Amino acid sequence: MWISDKWKDYELIDCSGGQKLERWGGQILVRPDPQAVWRTERTNPGWDRPSAKYSRSVSGGGAWEKNSVPERWQIRYGALRFNVRPMNFKHTGIFPEQAANWDFAMSAIRSAGRPVRVLNLFAYTGAATLACAKAGASVCHVDAARGMVAWARENAAASGLETAPIRWIVDDCLKFVERERRRGRKYDAIIMDPPAYGRGPDGETWKLEDNLWDFVCLCAGVLSDEPLFVLVSSYTTGLSPSALGYISESVFSKKFGGSSESRELGLPVTESGLILPCGSSCRWLSK
């Protein structure tokens, strides 16, 4: 398991009964988590007095119960700053378990000894984009949601990266990669964290288990002749690290050599000392 244990501004305090108790900077949040199926005793007072709590509705969806939480605030990871705010569907704009992958990408870029072009697909609010740019790469950031790309640009400004070589693209990722292949544009590294399910701007349906293989094969066509790495993540509980590893080996290692490593991502739990599993990742490296 790759564990994101270098946070200072984020802490997973406890998790139990399908919920997790978290500290985001100075704010305490309670949010649902499908992996926390155990029902251990909740002794931390934060459970009873959170800044905000997201509760699911029996009819679907859910809502925040806000006490003292601000509309938005900032947290830091190393030299990076992120704007956080409670959103619909329990999200805050950051997936803290991905920090282990940000560290991986930064290390690979800094060790490359050459200019690196990164394509970040399904790039959300830009944490991986900023990590790569901070390490010295030029980045193409692609997400279909205009609001998420605007948020990512705010995070770039907060991190002092407003003038970094980042292309901000609002587009369907599949269509964008298809056009990049036709244009002959190449990238040295690709990062993708595709959703389990979604719809494109013209109503196209995306289902991870059905579409991931073809999409990964498509992405292999925009890698440069000397690619550096590919990082694929999935929060879908039904897609194991081994499945991602098999895809990576069958596509990237077969075409370029190198090797793949796949594991779960995890966050340390302060109260219990255990690790909460938070989805799967696969890292392909050319060397």
C-alpha positions as CSV (number, residue, x, y, z in Angstrom):
1,M,0.0,0.0,0.0
2,W,1.2,3.5,-0.8
3,I,0.4,5.6,2.3
4,S,0.0,9.4,2.2
5,D,1.5,10.1,5.6
6,K,3.4,13.4,5.0
7,W,0.4,15.7,5.5
8,K,0.5,18.5,8.1
9,D,-2.7,20.4,7.2
10,Y,-4.8,17.2,6.7
11,E,-5.5,14.4,9.3
12,L,-7.8,11.4,9.2
13,I,-8.6,11.4,12.9
14,D,-10.9,8.4,13.0
15,C,-13.3,6.3,10.9
16,S,-16.2,4.1,11.8
17,G,-19.7,3.1,10.7
18,G,-19.3,4.3,7.2
19,Q,-18.0,7.7,8.1
20,K,-14.7,9.4,8.6
21,L,-13.7,12.2,11.0
22,E,-11.1,14.5,9.4
23,R,-9.2,17.7,10.1
24,W,-8.7,20.0,7.1
25,G,-6.5,22.8,8.4
26,G,-8.5,24.2,11.3
27,Q,-11.8,22.6,10.3
28,I,-13.2,19.3,11.4
29,L,-15.4,17.5,8.9
30,V,-17.4,14.3,9.1
31,R,-18.0,12.6,5.7
32,P,-19.2,9.2,4.4
33,D,-16.7,6.6,3.4
34,P,-17.7,3.3,1.9
35,Q,-14.6,1.5,3.1
36,A,-15.2,2.2,6.8
37,V,-17.5,-0.7,7.3
38,W,-16.4,-1.5,10.9
39,R,-18.2,0.0,13.9
40,T,-15.6,0.9,16.5
41,E,-16.2,3.2,19.4
42,R,-16.2,6.9,18.6
43,T,-14.4,8.5,21.5
44,N,-13.0,11.6,19.8
45,P,-15.2,14.7,20.7
46,G,-14.9,15.8,17.1
47,W,-17.6,13.3,16.1
48,D,-20.2,15.3,18.2
49,R,-19.0,18.8,17.4
50,P,-17.7,18.9,13.8
51,S,-17.4,22.1,11.8
52,A,-19.6,20.5,9.2
53,K,-21.1,17.0,8.5
54,Y,-22.3,15.5,5.3
55,S,-25.2,13.2,5.7
56,R,-26.6,11.0,3.0
57,S,-30.4,11.0,2.2
58,V,-32.4,7.8,2.1
59,S,-33.9,9.1,-1.2
60,G,-30.4,9.6,-2.7
61,G,-27.8,12.3,-2.6
62,G,-27.2,14.2,0.7
63,A,-26.5,17.5,2.2
64,W,-24.0,19.4,4.5
65,E,-24.9,20.4,8.0
66,K,-22.7,23.4,8.5
67,N,-21.9,24.7,12.0
68,S,-18.8,26.9,12.0
69,V,-17.2,26.1,8.7
70,P,-16.2,28.9,6.3
71,E,-17.3,29.0,2.7
72,R,-13.7,28.2,1.7
73,W,-10.2,28.0,3.2
74,Q,-6.7,26.9,2.2
75,I,-4.5,24.0,3.2
76,R,-0.9,23.3,2.3
77,Y,1.0,20.2,1.2
78,G,4.7,21.0,1.1
79,A,5.0,24.1,-1.2
80,L,1.6,23.6,-2.7
81,R,-1.6,25.4,-1.5
82,F,-5.1,24.2,-2.2
83,N,-8.4,26.0,-1.8
84,V,-10.9,23.8,0.0
85,R,-14.6,24.1,0.3
86,P,-17.5,21.7,1.0
87,M,-19.1,20.6,-2.3
88,N,-22.1,18.5,-3.4
89,F,-21.7,14.8,-3.1
90,K,-19.5,15.1,0.0
91,H,-16.3,16.3,-1.8
92,T,-13.9,19.1,-0.7
93,G,-11.9,19.6,-3.9
94,I,-8.9,17.5,-2.8
95,F,-8.3,13.7,-2.5
96,P,-5.6,13.6,0.2
97,E,-4.7,10.0,-0.4
98,Q,-3.3,11.0,-3.8
99,A,-0.4,12.9,-2.1
100,A,1.7,9.7,-2.4
101,N,1.2,9.9,-6.1
102,W,2.1,13.6,-6.2
103,D,5.4,12.8,-4.5
104,F,6.0,10.0,-7.0
105,A,5.4,12.2,-10.0
106,M,7.6,15.0,-8.6
107,S,10.5,12.6,-7.9
108,A,10.3,11.1,-11.4
109,I,10.3,14.5,-13.1
110,R,13.1,15.9,-11.0
111,S,15.2,12.8,-11.7
112,A,14.6,12.8,-15.4
113,G,17.4,15.2,-16.2
114,R,15.5,16.6,-19.2
115,P,12.4,18.6,-20.0
116,V,9.2,16.7,-19.3
117,R,5.7,17.2,-20.8
118,V,2.9,15.9,-18.7
119,L,-0.7,15.2,-19.7
120,N,-3.1,15.2,-16.7
121,L,-6.5,13.8,-17.7
122,F,-9.7,14.0,-15.5
123,A,-7.5,16.6,-13.8
124,Y,-10.2,17.9,-11.3
125,T,-8.9,20.8,-9.2
126,G,-5.3,20.4,-10.3
127,A,-3.3,18.9,-7.4
128,A,-1.3,16.6,-9.6
129,T,-0.9,19.4,-12.2
130,L,0.6,21.7,-9.6
131,A,2.9,19.0,-8.2
132,C,4.3,18.3,-11.7
133,A,4.6,22.0,-12.5
134,K,6.4,22.6,-9.2
135,A,8.9,19.8,-10.1
136,G,9.7,21.6,-13.4
137,A,7.4,20.0,-16.0
138,S,5.2,21.6,-18.5
139,V,1.6,20.3,-18.0
140,C,-1.5,20.0,-20.1
141,H,-4.4,20.0,-17.6
142,V,-7.7,18.5,-19.0
143,D,-11.1,18.3,-17.4
144,A,-14.6,18.4,-18.8
145,A,-16.0,20.6,-16.0
146,R,-15.3,24.3,-16.5
147,G,-15.8,25.1,-12.8
148,M,-13.1,22.5,-11.9
149,V,-10.6,24.0,-14.3
150,A,-11.3,27.5,-12.9
151,W,-10.7,26.1,-9.4
152,A,-7.5,24.5,-10.5
153,R,-6.3,27.8,-11.8
154,E,-7.1,29.4,-8.4
155,N,-5.0,26.7,-6.8
156,A,-2.1,27.4,-9.1
157,A,-2.2,31.1,-8.2
158,A,-2.4,30.2,-4.5
159,S,0.7,28.0,-5.0
160,G,2.7,30.7,-6.8
161,L,2.4,28.9,-10.1
162,E,0.1,31.3,-12.1
163,T,2.9,31.8,-14.7
164,A,4.0,28.1,-14.8
165,P,3.8,26.4,-18.2
166,I,0.4,24.9,-17.8
167,R,-2.2,24.6,-20.6
168,W,-5.7,24.7,-19.1
169,I,-8.2,22.7,-21.3
170,V,-11.9,22.3,-20.7
171,D,-12.8,19.3,-22.8
172,D,-14.0,15.7,-22.8
173,C,-10.8,13.7,-22.1
174,L,-11.5,11.0,-24.7
175,K,-12.1,13.5,-27.5
176,F,-9.1,15.6,-26.5
177,V,-6.7,12.6,-26.6
178,E,-8.2,11.5,-30.0
179,R,-7.5,15.0,-31.4
180,E,-3.9,15.1,-29.9
181,R,-3.2,11.8,-31.6
182,R,-4.3,13.2,-34.9
183,R,-2.2,16.4,-34.3
184,G,0.8,14.2,-33.6
185,R,1.3,15.8,-30.1
186,K,3.3,13.7,-27.7
187,Y,3.8,13.7,-23.9
188,D,6.5,12.2,-21.7
189,A,4.1,11.3,-18.9
190,I,0.4,10.8,-18.4
191,I,-1.7,11.0,-15.3
192,M,-5.3,9.9,-15.2
193,D,-7.8,9.4,-12.4
194,P,-11.0,8.6,-14.4
195,P,-14.4,8.5,-12.7
196,A,-16.4,5.3,-12.2
197,Y,-19.3,6.7,-14.2
198,G,-19.9,9.9,-16.1
199,R,-21.3,11.6,-19.1
200,G,-19.5,13.7,-21.8
201,P,-20.7,17.1,-23.0
202,D,-22.7,15.5,-25.8
203,G,-24.3,12.8,-23.6
204,E,-21.7,10.2,-24.1
205,T,-21.6,7.6,-21.3
206,W,-18.4,6.7,-19.5
207,K,-18.3,3.5,-17.4
208,L,-14.9,2.7,-16.0
209,E,-14.9,-1.1,-16.3
210,D,-16.2,-0.9,-19.9
211,N,-14.1,2.0,-21.2
212,L,-10.8,2.0,-19.4
213,W,-9.0,-0.5,-21.6
214,D,-9.7,1.3,-24.8
215,F,-8.9,4.6,-23.3
216,V,-5.5,3.5,-22.0
217,C,-4.7,2.0,-25.4
218,L,-5.6,5.4,-26.9
219,C,-3.4,7.2,-24.5
220,A,-0.4,5.1,-25.4
221,G,-0.6,6.7,-28.8
222,V,0.3,10.2,-27.4
223,L,3.3,9.1,-25.4
224,S,6.7,10.2,-26.7
225,D,9.4,7.9,-28.0
226,E,11.1,8.1,-24.6
227,P,8.2,8.2,-22.1
228,L,8.9,8.7,-18.4
229,F,5.9,7.4,-16.5
230,V,2.2,6.7,-16.6
231,L,0.0,6.9,-13.4
232,V,-3.5,5.5,-13.4
233,S,-5.7,5.7,-10.3
234,S,-9.2,4.5,-9.5
235,Y,-11.4,5.0,-6.5
236,T,-13.8,2.4,-7.7
237,T,-13.8,-0.4,-5.1
238,G,-14.5,-3.1,-7.7
239,L,-11.3,-2.4,-9.7
240,S,-8.3,-4.0,-7.9
241,P,-4.7,-2.9,-8.1
242,S,-3.9,-6.1,-9.9
243,A,-6.4,-5.2,-12.7
244,L,-4.8,-1.8,-13.2
245,G,-1.4,-3.5,-13.2
246,Y,-2.4,-6.0,-15.8
247,I,-3.7,-3.2,-18.1
248,S,-0.5,-1.3,-17.6
249,E,1.7,-4.2,-18.3
250,S,-0.3,-5.2,-21.4
251,V,-0.2,-1.8,-22.9
252,F,2.8,0.3,-21.7
253,S,5.3,-2.4,-20.8
254,K,4.5,-4.3,-24.0
255,K,5.1,-1.2,-26.2
256,F,7.9,0.6,-24.3
257,G,9.4,-1.8,-21.9
258,G,9.8,-0.7,-18.3
259,S,7.7,-2.1,-15.5
260,S,4.5,-1.5,-13.6
261,E,3.7,-1.5,-9.9
262,S,0.2,-1.4,-8.5
263,R,-1.0,-1.0,-5.0
264,E,-3.8,0.3,-2.9
265,L,-3.7,4.0,-1.7
266,G,-4.1,4.6,2.0
267,L,-4.4,7.2,4.7
268,P,-3.2,6.6,8.3
269,V,-5.9,6.8,11.0
270,T,-4.7,8.7,14.1
271,E,-7.1,7.1,16.7
272,S,-6.5,3.5,15.7
273,G,-3.1,3.5,14.0
274,L,-4.6,1.6,11.1
275,I,-4.7,2.5,7.4
276,L,-7.9,3.4,5.6
277,P,-7.8,2.0,2.0
278,C,-8.7,4.7,-0.5
279,G,-8.7,3.0,-4.0
280,S,-6.1,1.7,-6.3
281,S,-3.2,3.0,-8.3
282,C,-0.7,1.7,-10.9
283,R,2.6,3.4,-11.7
284,W,4.4,2.5,-14.9
285,L,8.0,3.6,-15.2
286,S,10.2,3.4,-18.2
287,K,13.2,2.4,-16.2
